[in-house]
Amino acid sequence: MRDNVAVGDYVVARFDGSSSAYATSIMRRSISPAPPMVAALPQSHTIEGIVHRQVGNDYEIKDISGKEYRLHVDSTTKRDGNITVGDRVMAVTSSVPAAGLPYLTNVYRYGNPYAFQGEVVRIDDERYIIRDAMGRETRIRVDDLNRYNSPIRPGDRVIVMTGRLPSESPYYVYKIGDPRFFQGDVVRIDGTCYTIRDLSGRETCLYTNPATVWNDQIVAGDRIIAYTGPPFVHVDQLAKR
């Protein structure tokens, strides 16, 4: 179905979801006022980048601008079945409230002994020796499971996160000052949005999802130490480029 459409006309086009570029109808509309149905139409976004990590049903990719995303696929996602690390992919996603926003990956209540700060005093082969504020030294093993935001050198101040003992087990190690590291008070909780007021007084809404690792039960009023991951997006289609 279509009106007598000409160049310059304002139109409303219906199509069969984000999987098709073919319109089932295209009708002319007056420019003012815009029909309410236009605002209700779902929006789709395309993300293209290189897969640099896969965790279960999640793919971490970096787009051409260098921005990182965590793409979540499930039974509703149309995807190529042979996507692996190193592939260039194109993802089509519908707009959702948490799309494109960082999400909490590891969350600890302040004071949890499994999350502590310290200084790297030396590096012996594949191990960091980190001295905390009490002067205690901990040996941190570095392997493929260890993640850190940039090369770490002796003298760096770091935050160490782990949920396992003994100290020889893999840890997460990040430099202090990393903008994705948060320390502050939980002001309020609205569904999956945790509003955190950091030590400078700035408030930030951080989202949670099924991949979030909760090391403590967190309620409003708690002071937390947390790290955020790439923006979390549910994907409608995922294909190789």
Secondary structure, DSSP 8 states (H G I E B T S, - for coil): -B----TT--EEEEESSTT---EEEEEE--SSS--HHHHHS--EEEEEEEEEEEETTEEEEEETTS-EEEEE--TT-EE-TT--TT-EEEEEEE--TTTTS-EEEEEEETT-TTEEEEEEEEEETTEEEEEETTS-EEEEE-STT-B-SS---TT-EEEEE-S--STTS--EEEETT-TTEEEEEEEEEETTEEEEEETTS-EEEEE--TT-EESS---TT-EEEEEEES-EEE-SEEEE-
